[in-house]
């Protein structure tokens, strides 16, 4: 079966996407705005993937969050629902982090994520997939390598794997490893969807980080390599969601991704 190739729905590009060809699906990071005139056409034309923030699965989701997820899944008629292995706030709710932060890779956090993912999956009417989180540095409190922790999670649940390749590439870069060697340690047999994106130098980090730009030839070659090792993969998504993203970058990136496959 041919892989679906798509992108994120960027509302500022609604008019272009409503008339576009060559895009199989759109991932939805935010619900459509009430004033989005292009939304009815988008909903009818595309397969839509729910990729909104549902909650932090280190804690149980409350009823409001579950009902919101179910409502969005129905609105989008999504084939699966995506969430990150993320931690955005502390357990007491006193502190929030501006960007998704990986969980501690410990047995305790593994038990939490397994239990809460199972509970969420039981309430959803579509399969759940979980996306790996980028790690800029190692947290010393972690007890397990990330790929081992992820493998145990996927083996303990029926959840699919949303493999974010730039996250893997960045981790390999900061570990001084080849990305293919680091990727080989991940549980690729569980992958349902892959994300690919651009990477640019970040002034604050003084190194490369994810950016709303076109993927490089090296990243596309990494994608082509990864796809051959993901037998259950159904879709590849250009992962760029930003007000600065242009139609040219989105369409050209999707075309190049399709060519790389």
C-alpha positions in Angstrom: 0.0 0.0 0.0 1.3 3.4 -1.0 2.1 5.8 1.9 -0.1 8.9 2.3 2.0 12.1 2.0 0.7 15.3 3.7 1.4 18.3 5.8 -0.1 20.2 8.7 -3.1 22.5 8.1 -1.8 26.1 8.4 -4.8 28.4 8.3 -3.0 31.2 6.6 -2.6 28.9 3.6 -6.3 27.8 3.7 -7.1 29.2 0.2 -4.1 27.4 -1.4 -4.7 24.1 0.4 -8.4 24.2 -0.5 -7.5 24.1 -4.1 -4.2 22.1 -3.9 -3.4 18.8 -5.6 -0.8 16.2 -4.6 -1.5 16.3 -0.8 -3.2 13.2 0.7 -3.8 14.4 4.3 -3.6 17.3 6.7 -2.7 17.1 10.3 -4.7 19.3 12.6 -2.7 21.0 15.4 -5.5 23.3 16.4 -9.3 23.2 15.9 -10.5 25.3 12.9 -11.4 28.9 13.7 -15.1 29.8 13.5 -14.2 32.4 10.8 -12.1 30.0 8.7 -14.0 30.3 5.3 -11.9 27.4 3.9 -12.5 24.9 6.6 -15.6 23.3 5.0 -13.7 22.6 1.8 -10.7 21.3 3.7 -12.8 18.9 5.7 -14.4 17.5 2.6 -11.3 17.2 0.5 -8.7 15.7 2.9 -8.1 12.9 5.3 -7.5 14.8 8.6 -5.3 13.6 11.3 -6.0 14.7 14.9 -2.7 16.0 16.3 -3.8 18.5 18.9 -2.7 18.7 22.6 -4.9 16.3 24.4 -3.2 16.2 27.8 -0.1 15.1 29.7 -0.2 11.3 29.9 2.1 11.2 32.9 -1.2 12.0 34.7 -4.8 10.7 34.0 -6.7 12.9 31.6 -9.8 14.5 33.0 -13.3 14.0 31.6 -13.3 17.4 29.8 -10.0 16.5 28.0 -11.3 13.1 26.9 -14.6 14.5 25.6 -12.7 17.2 23.7 -10.5 14.5 22.1 -13.6 12.5 21.1 -15.3 15.5 19.7 -12.4 16.5 17.6 -11.9 13.0 16.4 -15.5 13.0 15.2 -15.2 16.4 13.6 -12.1 15.3 11.6 -13.2 11.7 10.9 -9.6 10.9 11.8 -8.1 7.5 11.2 -5.9 7.8 14.3 -5.3 10.3 17.2 -1.8 11.6 18.0 -0.2 12.8 21.2 3.3 13.4 22.4 5.3 11.7 25.1 5.5 15.1 26.6 5.6 16.8 30.0 4.5 20.5 29.9 3.8 21.1 33.6 4.9 19.9 37.0 2.7 17.5 39.0 1.5 20.3 41.3 0.7 22.5 38.4 2.9 25.4 39.6 5.2 25.5 36.6 4.7 25.2 32.9 7.4 24.6 30.3 7.2 26.6 27.0 8.0 23.6 24.8 7.3 19.9 25.1 9.8 18.2 27.4 10.5 14.5 27.5 9.4 12.4 30.4 11.9 10.9 32.8 12.8 7.5 31.3 12.2 5.6 34.4 10.1 2.6 35.4 7.7 4.8 37.4 7.0 7.1 34.4 6.7 4.1 32.2 4.0 2.7 34.4 2.2 6.0 34.4 2.2 6.4 30.7 1.1 2.8 30.0 -1.8 3.1 32.5 -3.0 6.5 31.2 -2.6 5.6 27.5 -4.6 2.5 28.0 -7.3 4.4 29.8 -7.4 7.1 27.1 -7.4 4.4 24.3 -10.4 2.7 25.9 -12.4 6.0 25.7 -11.5 6.8 22.1 -13.2 5.6 19.0 -10.0 5.7 16.9 -6.5 4.2 17.5 -4.0 6.3 19.5 -0.4 7.0 18.3 2.3 8.6 20.4 5.2 10.8 19.1 8.8 10.7 20.4 10.1 13.9 22.0 13.4 15.7 21.1 16.1 15.5 23.8 18.6 18.4 23.7 20.4 17.0 26.8 20.2 13.9 29.0 18.3 14.1 32.2 20.4 12.2 34.8 17.3 11.0 36.7 16.4 8.8 33.8 17.2 5.1 34.2 16.6 3.7 30.7 17.7 4.7 27.2 14.8 6.3 25.4 14.5 3.6 22.7 14.3 0.9 25.4 11.7 2.9 27.4 9.6 3.4 24.2 9.8 -0.3 23.2 8.5 -1.3 26.6 5.7 1.2 26.3 4.6 0.0 22.9 4.9 -3.7 23.9 2.7 -3.0 26.9 0.0 -1.2 24.9 -1.8 -1.4 21.6 -0.7 2.2 20.8 1.0 3.0 17.5 4.3 4.9 17.1 4.4 8.3 15.4 8.1 8.5 14.6 9.4 12.1 14.4 12.6 11.8 12.4 14.0 15.3 13.0 13.8 14.5 16.7 15.9 11.4 16.2 18.3 13.2 13.9 18.8 16.0 16.5 19.4 13.5 19.3 21.9 11.7 17.2 23.7 15.0 16.4 24.0 16.0 20.0 25.2 12.5 20.9 27.8 12.5 18.2 26.2 9.5 16.5 25.1 8.8 12.9 21.3 9.2 12.8 20.9 5.8 11.1 22.7 4.1 14.0 20.5 5.9 16.6 17.3 5.2 14.7 18.1 1.4 14.5 17.6 1.2 18.3 14.0 2.4 18.2 11.0 0.1 18.0 10.3 0.7 14.4 7.9 -2.2 14.0 5.3 -0.1 15.8 5.5 3.0 13.5 2.2 4.1 11.9 3.2 7.6 10.8 6.5 9.5 10.2 7.2 13.2 10.5 9.9 15.0 8.6 10.8 18.7 8.8 13.5 21.2 8.3 16.4 21.8 10.7 18.2 25.2 11.1 20.8 26.7 13.4 19.3 28.1 16.6 21.0 31.1 18.0 19.9 30.4 21.6 21.0 26.7 21.5 24.0 27.5 19.4 23.3 24.4 17.3 20.7 22.9 15.0 17.0 22.7 15.9 13.6 22.1 14.2 12.4 25.0 12.0 9.4 25.7 9.7 11.7 25.3 6.7 12.0 22.7 3.9 13.8 19.4 4.8 17.3 19.1 3.5 18.4 16.5 1.0 20.2 14.7 3.9 16.9 14.7 5.9 15.0 13.3 2.9 17.6 10.6 2.5 17.2 9.8 6.2 13.4 9.5 5.6 13.9 7.2 2.7 16.1 5.0 4.9 13.6 5.0 7.8 10.6 4.1 5.7 12.2 0.9 4.6 12.5 -0.1 8.2 8.9 0.7 9.2 6.7 -2.1 7.8 3.4 -0.8 9.3 3.9 2.9 8.2 0.8 4.4 6.6 1.7 8.1 6.3 4.5 10.7 6.1 3.7 14.2 7.2 5.7 17.4 6.6 5.9 18.8 10.1 5.7 22.5 9.8 3.1 24.6 11.7 3.9 28.3 11.8 2.4 31.7 10.7 5.6 32.3 8.9 5.3 29.1 6.7 4.7 30.0 3.0 2.7 28.0 0.4 5.8 27.6 -1.7 7.8 25.9 1.2 4.8 23.6 2.1 4.0 22.5 -1.5 7.6 22.1 -2.5 8.4 20.1 0.6 5.5 17.7 0.1 6.6 17.2 -3.5 10.2 16.5 -2.5 9.0 14.1 0.2 7.0 12.2 -2.3 10.0 12.1 -4.6 12.2 10.7 -1.9 9.8 7.8 -1.2 
